[in-house]
């Protein structure tokens, strides 16, 4: 797996994951005139600005009306368009979940929902703007595909991929700058996880998603110095889940740690646990937010406060390896 050669250097390139969505949407619009954009008064923040400027006749600002945002998009999809909608994840799917359920998923129309500013790393905006429940909300919906890119390059690829994919789709994006992990050559296939770090002998498999994939890789590098070897998997598509890769990792390592910037309840770790408990149960730890709301603070401080940093991942791995 080809990754950024500067991945573990202090000057690794960084960019907000949402920037990749903006580039991908513009390219998708250039490739297919059926692509249209809808936003709920956050066009610049959600990086739809370039698409709006390039295709003013294919973009609608609906205002602060998230229920209308997805309902209008559902109608456009029924008419043959490929609508992308964006807002902060606390508002979409936070405020309009019923409309997404009924007008989009129940009718199986081809709408792409993009939730930006997810997780506590939103920072000073505080708990009211830090979506920690959106993965659970969206993966519970029948027919919904759920994607959480690990960096801006992967977000661009994901956006282009879902523009070609037919069906309801949710893409989760982070606000802050995130280290660039992947490259233009790193493969991206919907529903297929990427093994970013593989070892012949592995004591644990760390499965991470979104911006915390970087923390998982850092933890694995540091654990290696303690004699603990970890496979690291980027689960960019949470639904449909990559059964083959996860079960293979469970068989190989015998232990799983999941890492996500989301509530433990109903998130990516829950999805992995649901799979393994039926097909190949192994000891697990879930690194995530433990039934708490977010709060205002610096992104790096909040990541540490909520137990999502490199130290916390290492502790979760150690507790599992020591236990067996």
C-alpha positions, 0 to 999 in steps of 0.5 A, a space after each residue: 500500500 503506497 502511503 505518503 513518504 513523509 507520514 511519520 515526519 514532523 513536516 507531514 503535509 496537512 489539509 482539511 478532509 473537507 477540502 478533498 470533498 470540494 475538489 471531488 465535487 467540482 471534478 464530478 460536476 465537470 464529468 457529469 452534468 447531472 451532478 447538482 449541489 445543494 447547501 444549507 447556508 454553509 457553502 464556503 465552510 463545507 467547501 461547495 464554493 468552487 462548484 457553485 462558481 463553476 456551475 451557478 445554474 446547478 447549485 441551490 442555496 436553500 438557507 437554514 432549512 435542512 429538512 428542505 435541503 434533503 427533500 428537494 434533493 430527493 425530488 431532483 434525484 427522482 428526476 434523474 439528477 445526482 444531488 450532493 447536499 452538504 451542511 454540518 453533520 449536527 444539522 444534516 443528518 442531525 436535524 433532518 433524519 426523518 426526511 432522509 429516512 422517508 424521502 431518500 432511503 425509503 424511496 431509494 433515491 440517489 442522493 449524496 448527503 455530506 456531513 461536515 465538521 464531525 467529531 470533537 475536533 470541530 473545536 471551539 464551536 462546542 458540543 452543539 456543533 460536534 456531531 458524535 452520533 451521525 455514523 450511528 444514525 446513518 448506518 441504521 438506515 436501510 439502503 444507506 452507504 456510509 463513508 468516512 475518509 481518512 484524509 483529503 485525498 481519500 475524500 476526493 476519491 470518495 466523492 468521485 466514487 459516490 457520484 458514479 455509485 447509484 444509491 443513498 450515500 453519506 460522507 462524513 468529513 472533519 473540519 481541522 487540518 489532518 495529516 495526508 496519509 494516502 497518495 494519488 496511487 493509493 487504491 480506493 474502492 467503495 466497501 473495500 478497506 485498506 490495510 495500511 500497515 501489515 505485519 507477518 506476526 501481528 499481536 493486534 489489528 487496529 481498525 480506524 476510520 476518519 481523521 483518527 486513522 493517523 493516530 492509529 498509525 502513530 500508535 502502531 509505530 510507537 507500540 512496535 518499539 515495545 515489541 507489540 506489532 499491530 496491523 492497521 486498517 483504514 475502514 473508510 467505508 463503514 457500510 457496507 462493511 468489508 467482512 473479508 478484511 476484518 475477519 481475516 485480520 481477526 484470524 491473523 491477530 486474534 485481537 481487535 481495537 477500533 478507533 473513531 471520533 464518534 460515540 462508542 454506541 452505534 459507531 464503527 466499532 459497534 459495526 465491527 463488533 456486530 460482524 465479529 460476534 456472529 462470524 469470528 468473535 475475538 477480544 475487542 476494545 472500542 476507542 471512541 467517545 464514552 457516552 458524553 457530549 462534546 465541549 468547546 476547546 482546542 481540537 488537540 486538547 479535546 482529542 486527548 480529553 475524550 480519550 482518542 489520542 495516540 496514548 489512549 490507543 496504545 493503552 487500549 492495545 496494551 490492555 488487550 495484549 496483556 489480557 490474553 
